[in-house]
């Protein structure tokens, strides 16, 4: 195996590692509301989500093309740049997962790649117009669009079912949530799995294996689909708890409205090739469902913390990506990439080891929601 082949192999492993963290980081986007309303048991919910993420990954490659060719000049990108960018994105994903903050895996990946590219080739290597139109503008607008759709949907479902007894209404909407949550999972697969496909394709172009502008090969699509599905099944219970119980007290009609709004926005954006954050969309939808239900508790303090994390994600991941590139490039060659890969593995092990106390599992997530375990007090509760 040549030096370039070894670097490419490490890059692919790192990319699939990111895809795995994307899966467990974003499980809550699809299934948090279904778990908290009792529509699906936790393990069943993440299993369904994993299967549909796998299926969704095969439905489109428009977002992968945006990542591979629409954000940075592929001629200025090397394998070291891609590895460094992935390192920045994975470390930010792990940090926010550990803290239970639903930040954007998508923006972590984009920030890491852009930061490493700037460190390697300067700001001129970034396609700023594509970054603004395909990433930043959708990031700013999507939570408000999804939230608006969820507000209208929540108002309508409560208005249309106001004469239906609470018991039958709850059972009916819990059944409906199975379908709406499944659509969110399918949409997540069509959008998020493609980002890693794009990163690997970008590396293959940098290595000369593919020509500039090439689409993701079949083996890339399959491996990325499997990685995100596995991560989804393992489940990011910390983030699920934050989205499902931290933001809004959710009833089944709200859950179905929020999930339907998320699925609609994500699927539309995927068709246009927008590298959308499903976290932003899901959070906006959940907040919208709280605003749309009279008397619902909305915890704006937690929402503000999430927004702060969103604003930090691109620059923070870019900074880590740049530092990783300077480190790898300073050491040089395959050794430099191997060093940042080793640091990444050690950091991942440390995060997972630290996360074991206090443990967050499907069982104690359910216990916290049902009242068996007292949830942490959250200030700044406002009734809409």
C-alpha positions in Angstrom: 0.0 0.0 0.0 1.4 3.4 -1.0 1.4 6.4 1.3 -1.5 8.0 -0.6 -3.5 4.7 -0.3 -2.9 4.6 3.4 -4.0 8.2 3.9 -7.1 7.6 1.7 -8.0 4.5 3.8 -7.7 6.5 7.1 -9.8 9.3 5.5 -12.6 6.8 4.6 -12.6 5.3 8.1 -12.7 8.8 9.6 -15.6 9.8 7.3 -17.6 6.7 8.2 -16.8 7.5 11.9 -18.4 11.0 11.3 -21.4 9.4 9.6 -21.8 7.1 12.7 -21.7 10.1 15.1 -24.1 11.9 12.8 -26.6 9.0 13.2 -26.5 8.9 17.0 -26.4 12.7 17.3 -29.5 13.2 15.1 -31.7 10.3 16.2 -33.6 12.7 18.4 -34.6 14.8 15.3 -36.8 12.0 14.1 -37.9 10.1 17.2 -37.8 12.3 20.3 -41.4 13.4 20.1 -42.7 9.8 19.3 -40.9 8.4 22.3 -42.1 11.1 24.7 -45.7 10.8 23.7 -45.6 7.0 23.9 -46.2 6.4 20.2 -43.2 4.1 20.0 -41.0 2.4 22.6 -37.5 3.8 22.6 -35.7 0.8 21.1 -38.4 0.2 18.5 -38.3 3.9 17.6 -34.5 3.9 17.0 -34.7 0.6 15.1 -37.4 2.0 12.7 -35.4 5.2 12.4 -32.2 3.3 11.5 -33.9 1.2 8.8 -35.5 4.3 7.2 -32.2 6.3 7.4 -30.6 3.4 5.5 -33.4 3.5 2.8 -33.3 7.2 2.6 -29.6 7.3 1.8 -30.3 5.7 -1.6 -33.0 8.1 -2.7 -30.9 11.1 -3.8 -27.4 12.4 -4.3 -28.1 16.1 -4.8 -26.7 17.1 -1.4 -23.6 14.9 -1.9 -22.9 16.8 -5.0 -23.1 20.1 -3.1 -20.5 18.9 -0.5 -18.2 17.4 -3.1 -18.2 20.2 -5.6 -20.2 23.2 -4.5 -18.4 24.6 -1.4 -14.6 24.4 -2.0 -12.4 24.3 -5.0 -11.7 20.6 -5.4 -8.4 21.3 -7.1 -7.1 22.9 -3.9 -8.2 20.0 -1.7 -5.8 17.2 -0.6 -6.5 14.1 1.4 -4.9 15.7 4.4 -7.4 18.6 4.1 -10.3 16.2 4.1 -9.0 14.2 7.1 -8.4 17.4 9.1 -11.9 18.7 8.2 -13.5 15.5 9.3 -11.5 15.6 12.6 -12.9 19.0 13.3 -16.5 17.9 12.6 -16.3 14.7 14.7 -14.8 16.4 17.7 -17.5 19.1 17.7 -20.2 16.4 17.3 -18.8 14.5 20.3 -18.6 17.6 22.5 -22.2 18.7 21.8 -23.5 15.1 22.1 -21.8 14.8 25.5 -23.4 18.0 26.6 -26.8 17.0 25.2 -27.0 20.0 22.9 -28.8 19.3 19.5 -26.2 21.1 17.3 -25.9 20.5 13.6 -23.8 17.6 12.4 -24.1 19.0 8.9 -22.6 22.4 9.8 -19.9 20.7 11.8 -18.8 18.8 8.7 -19.0 21.8 6.4 -17.2 24.0 9.0 -14.4 21.5 9.4 -13.8 21.1 5.7 -13.9 24.8 5.0 -11.6 25.5 7.9 -9.0 22.9 6.8 -9.3 24.2 3.2 -8.6 27.8 4.3 -5.7 26.7 6.3 -4.3 24.8 3.4 -5.0 27.1 0.4 -6.4 30.4 1.7 -9.9 32.0 1.6 -9.9 32.0 -2.2 -10.3 28.2 -2.2 -13.8 28.5 -0.7 -16.8 29.0 -3.0 -18.4 31.6 -0.8 -21.4 32.1 -3.0 -22.2 28.4 -2.8 -21.6 28.4 1.0 -24.0 31.3 1.5 -26.7 30.1 -0.8 -26.6 26.4 -0.1 -25.7 26.4 3.7 -26.0 29.7 5.6 -29.2 31.1 4.1 -31.1 27.7 4.5 -29.7 27.4 8.1 -31.1 30.8 9.0 -34.5 30.3 7.4 -35.3 26.7 8.0 -36.1 26.8 11.7 -38.6 29.6 11.1 -40.2 27.9 8.1 -40.5 24.6 10.0 -41.7 26.4 13.1 -44.3 28.3 11.1 -45.6 25.1 9.4 -45.7 23.4 12.9 -47.7 26.3 14.4 -50.3 26.2 11.7 -50.4 22.4 11.8 -50.8 22.3 15.6 -53.6 24.9 15.6 -55.4 23.0 12.9 -55.2 19.6 14.5 -56.5 20.9 17.9 -59.2 22.9 16.2 -60.4 20.0 14.0 -60.4 17.5 16.8 -61.7 19.7 19.7 -64.9 17.7 20.0 -63.1 14.3 20.0 -62.6 12.8 23.5 -59.0 13.1 24.8 -58.4 9.3 25.0 -59.4 8.4 21.4 -57.7 11.5 20.1 -54.4 10.7 21.8 -54.5 7.1 20.6 -55.2 8.2 17.0 -52.5 10.8 16.9 -50.0 8.3 18.4 -50.7 6.0 15.5 -50.3 8.9 13.1 -47.0 9.8 14.7 -45.6 6.4 13.6 -46.0 7.5 10.0 -44.8 11.1 10.5 -41.7 10.1 12.5 -40.9 7.5 9.8 -41.1 10.2 7.2 -38.6 12.4 9.2 -36.2 9.4 9.4 -36.5 8.8 5.7 -35.9 12.5 5.0 -32.9 12.5 7.4 -31.3 9.7 5.4 -31.8 11.5 2.1 -30.1 14.6 3.5 -27.6 13.8 6.1 -26.0 10.5 4.8 -25.2 12.3 1.6 -22.9 14.8 3.4 -20.5 12.0 4.2 -20.8 10.6 0.7 -19.8 14.1 -0.5 -16.8 14.2 1.8 -15.5 10.8 0.6 -16.2 11.7 -3.0 -14.2 14.9 -2.5 -11.3 12.9 -1.1 -11.5 10.5 -4.1 -11.3 13.5 -6.4 -8.3 14.9 -4.5 -6.6 11.5 -4.8 -7.2 11.4 -8.5 -9.4 8.3 -8.2 -12.3 10.2 -9.6 -12.5 13.2 -12.0 -13.7 16.6 -10.8 -17.5 16.8 -10.8 -17.9 13.0 -10.4 -20.8 11.5 -8.5 -20.5 9.3 -5.4 -19.7 5.6 -6.4 -22.0 2.9 -5.3 -19.7 1.5 -2.6 -19.6 5.0 -1.0 -23.4 5.2 -0.9 -23.8 1.8 0.6 -21.1 2.2 3.3 -22.4 5.7 4.3 -25.9 4.4 4.5 -24.9 1.5 6.8 -22.8 3.8 9.0 -25.5 6.3 9.7 -28.1 3.5 10.2 -25.8 1.9 12.8 -25.3 5.2 14.6 -29.0 5.9 14.6 -29.8 2.5 16.1 -27.3 3.0 19.0 -29.1 6.2 19.7 -28.0 9.6 21.1 -30.1 9.4 24.2 -28.8 12.7 25.6 -30.0 14.6 22.6 -33.3 12.7 22.5 -34.0 13.8 26.1 -33.2 17.4 25.3 -35.4 17.6 22.2 -38.2 15.3 23.5 -38.7 16.8 27.0 -36.4 19.8 27.4 -38.0 22.2 24.9 -41.7 21.7 25.0 -44.2 19.5 26.9 -45.5 17.5 23.9 -48.9 15.9 23.4 -49.5 13.4 20.5 -51.2 16.0 18.2 -48.3 18.3 18.6 -45.8 15.5 18.0 -47.5 14.6 14.7 -47.7 18.2 13.6 -44.0 18.8 14.4 -42.8 15.7 12.7 -44.9 16.4 9.6 -43.5 19.9 9.4 -39.9 18.6 9.7 -40.3 15.9 7.1 -41.8 18.4 4.6 -39.1 21.0 5.0 -36.2 18.5 4.8 -37.5 16.6 1.8 -38.1 19.9 -0.1 -34.5 21.1 0.7 -33.0 17.8 -0.4 -34.6 18.1 -3.8 -32.8 21.5 -4.2 -29.5 20.2 -3.0 -29.4 22.3 0.2 -27.2 20.9 2.9 -29.8 21.6 5.6 -29.5 21.0 9.3 -32.1 18.5 10.3 -31.4 19.5 13.9 -32.4 23.1 13.1 -35.5 22.0 11.4 -36.6 19.6 14.1 -36.0 22.1 16.9 -38.0 24.8 15.0 -40.8 22.4 14.5 -41.0 21.4 18.1 -40.9 25.0 19.3 -43.6 25.8 16.7 -45.8 23.0 18.1 -45.4 24.5 21.6 -46.4 27.9 20.4 -49.4 26.5 18.5 -50.9 24.7 21.5 -52.6 26.9 24.0 -51.1 26.5 27.5 -48.1 24.6 26.4 -44.8 25.1 28.3 -42.0 26.4 26.1 -38.5 26.4 27.7 -36.9 29.4 26.0 -33.8 29.2 28.1 -32.8 25.9 26.6 -33.8 27.1 23.1 -31.4 30.0 23.5 -28.6 27.7 24.5 -29.3 25.6 21.3 -29.2 28.7 19.1 -25.9 29.7 20.7 -24.5 26.3 19.8 -25.8 26.6 16.3 -24.0 30.0 15.8 -20.8 28.5 17.2 -20.8 25.3 15.2 -19.5 26.5 11.8 -16.6 28.6 13.2 -15.7 26.2 16.0 -15.5 23.2 13.7 -13.6 25.3 11.2 -11.1 26.3 13.9 -10.5 22.7 14.9 -10.3 21.6 11.3 -7.6 24.3 10.6 -5.6 23.3 13.7 -5.8 19.6 12.7 -4.5 20.5 9.2 -1.6 22.6 10.5 -0.7 19.7 12.9 -0.8 17.0 10.2 0.9 19.2 7.6 3.6 20.2 10.0 4.4 16.6 10.8 4.0 15.7 7.1 2.9 12.8 4.9 1.1 9.7 6.2 2.6 10.2 9.7 0.8 13.5 10.1 -2.6 12.1 9.1 -2.0 9.1 11.4 -1.2 11.4 14.3 -4.5 13.4 14.0 -6.4 10.1 13.4 -4.9 8.7 16.7 -5.8 11.9 18.6 -9.3 11.6 17.2 -9.6 8.0 18.4 -8.3 8.8 21.8 -10.6 11.8 22.2 -13.6 9.7 21.1 -12.8 7.0 23.7 -12.5 9.7 26.4 -15.9 11.2 25.5 -17.6 7.8 25.6 -15.9 6.9 28.8 -16.9 10.2 30.5 -20.5 9.8 29.2 -21.1 6.7 31.2 -21.7 8.7 34.4 -24.4 9.7 34.7 -25.6 7.1 32.3 -28.3 8.1 29.8 -30.1 5.1 28.4 -33.5 4.3 26.8 -34.7 3.2 30.2 -33.8 6.2 32.3 -34.9 8.6 29.4 -38.3 7.0 29.7 -38.2 7.1 33.5 -37.5 10.9 33.4 -40.4 11.5 31.1 -42.9 9.4 33.0 -42.0 10.9 36.4 -40.1 8.0 37.9 -37.0 10.0 37.9 -37.2 13.7 38.6 -36.0 15.7 35.6 -33.5 18.5 36.1 -35.2 21.8 36.9 -35.3 24.1 34.0 -35.8 27.8 34.5 -37.5 30.3 32.2 -40.7 28.3 31.4 -43.1 30.4 29.5 -46.7 29.4 28.6 -47.6 30.3 25.1 
